[in-house]
Amino acid sequence: MCPRPVDVCHSTALESYEVFEARLIRALGATVGGGGLSRALGYPTQDAFRKAHQRGRVPIATFEVRGRRGRFAMVVDIAAWLWRERDEHCRPSTTIRGGAP
């Protein structure tokens, strides 16, 4: 059975931003750092994230926490960035999970 077509950009089945943000906060917590931050922003490694930060190419605000190593970010900022990226670069998908049309 072939997957049914779905338009991820305009589907009424998509969750609202508020639901998406709440789900991300439940999954990651209010703040995230280390490997979780790198993965949430799509960097393959923490080293890739570190280099992006040094070059000023991290797409959201990050900060240091006194007494802790590394950088941290608010999950609401990650959610907002991901939602904007989705809206700006969204192309309708022809099938669910990339199956053959």
N, C-alpha and C positions, 0 to 999 in steps of 0.2 A: 504494500500500500504506500503510495507516494505521500510525502508530507503536504499539508495544505498550505497554500500561499499565505503569507502574512506581510503586511506593510508595517514595519516597526516604527516608521515615522508618524503615521497618521492613525494607527489602530486605536479604537476606543477601549481596547482591553489593557492598554498600557497604564501603569500606575501613575499617580500624580507625583509631582516633585516631593511633596511633603511625605508621602508614603515611602518613596525611594530614600529620602534623607533619613527617616526614622529607621528604616531597615539597615542602612549603612551604619548608623550609630549603634544599633543593637549588635551588629556584627563586629565592629571595630572598637567601640567605646567612644568617648567624647574627643579624645586626642589619640594620635597614633604616631609612632616613631619607628626607627629601625627598619627591619625587613617589611613590616606591615605597611609603612609609609611608602617605601620603594615600590612594593607590589601594587598598592592602591593607585599609584601614579603611572604604573605601566613600565617601570624600569626593570630590566632583567636582573640586575644585581644592585646591592647597596653601593658598590663602587661606581656604577653608572649614575646612580642618584647623586652621589658625592660630587662627581665631575660636573654634572648638570648644575648643581648648586654653585660650585666654584665659578662656572661660566655664566651664572645669572639666568639659567634657562629653566628653572623649576617653575611650573605654571601657577603655583599658589604660594601664599605667604607661609614661611616656616620660621620656627623660633627655637631658641635654646632654653632649657630648663635648668635652673641653678642646681648644681649637685648631680646632674645627669649628663651622660655622654650622648652626642648625636643631636639631630634636629627632630623637631616635632611639628605637627600641624593639627589644626582643628578639623575634625571629620566633616563638619558642615561646609568648610571651604572645599574639601575634596568633592563632596556631593555636588556643590554648586558648579565646580569646574567640569566634572563629568557630565552633568546635565547640559551645560552650555556646549560642550564638545559634541555631545549627541545631537543637539539641535542644529548646530552649525554644519556638521558633517554627515548628517543622516541621509542615507539613501535607502529607498525601500528594498527590502529583502524579497527575493522571489520565492524562497522556501524557508521553512523552519530548520535551523541548525545546518544550513549550507548544503542540504541535500540537492540532488539533481532536479531541475525544473520539470 
